[in-house]
């Protein structure tokens, strides 16, 4: 049995990233909307599923979930749109801007 990693858009327009084992993600989304478990989405209902991916290996899914949870809003929205060019660009711009090169970064010997 594998795992689904999913992203919900909440009523306050925030995103929630979660995981669910099993073959059908619908019951888990219904639980979020019913308020079955107190947590992030409880006071942000209703929620809408905007993205999901199934992983055969649970460990791969958990790693992806942790990674996506660390992403900013723009990168999550690019993932939702399957805009891989933007996902890649944002991955290179951690912190919002490219890192400035310093003299210490230059491996060439000084003259």
N, C-alpha and C positions, 0 to 999 in steps of 0.2 A: 504494500500500500504506500502511495506517495503522499504528497502534500501540495495544497494550493497556497500560493502567496497572492494576496489580493489588496486592492486599494479601494477605499470608500470615499466618496465626497459627502461630507456631513452637511446638515442644514445650515450651519454657520459658514459654509464654504471652505472649511478646513479639510485636510486629508487624513485618513487613518489607514495605516498599513498593518495587516494582520496575516494569520495563517490558519489553515484548517486541514486536518487529515480527512481522508475519505474520497469517495468518487463523485460527490455532488456538493457544490459550494452553496447552493440555494438555502439549505437549512441554516447554515451559519449566518447568512445575510438576514434571514428572517429573525434569528435570535437577536441580532443587533437591533433591528427595527422594533422588536417586541420589548426590548429593554431587559432581556432575560438575565444578563450579567451586568452588574454595575461596573463602569469603567469609562474610558474616554468618550465613547459614542453615546452613552446613556442620556446625557443632557443635550446631545447634538443630533437628535433624530428629527426627521427620518434621514436615513443614509441611502446612498445609491452606489451600486458597484460600478466603478469606472475602469478597472483593469484587473486582470488576474492571469496567472500562469501556473501550470501544473508542473511539478518536479517529481520524477520517479524516485529520486533519493531524498529522503527527509533532510539529511545534512546539507545538501545543496540548496534546498528551499529555505532552510533556516538562515544560511549564510546570505542568500539573496534578500531575505526579509530584513536582516540587520543592516545590510548595505543600503537598501532603499529608504529605510527609516532615517538614515543619516543624511539623505539628500535634501536639498532645498526645494521650495515650491516649484520653481521654474523647471528644474530637472524632472520632478515628478510629473509635471504637466507634459513635458516632452515625451516621457515614457508612455503616458496615457495615449498620446497621439501617434505613438510609434515613430517619433521623429528622432531617429538614431543619430543624425548629424548633430542636432542640438544636444542630445544626451552626451555624445562624445566631446563636443566643445565645452560643455559645462563641467565635464569630468576633468578637463585640463585646467580649468579656471577655479580651482578650489579657493574659497575665500572671496570670490567675486572678481578677482583681477589677477593677471599673470604676475608672477614673482619677478621683481627687478633683479637683474644680474648685478653682482658686486665684483670687485677686484678679486676677492677670495675665490669666486667661482671660476675664474679664468685659469686653466691649467698650464697656459704657456708661461715660460720663464720671463721675468721682467728684464728689460734691457738697460 
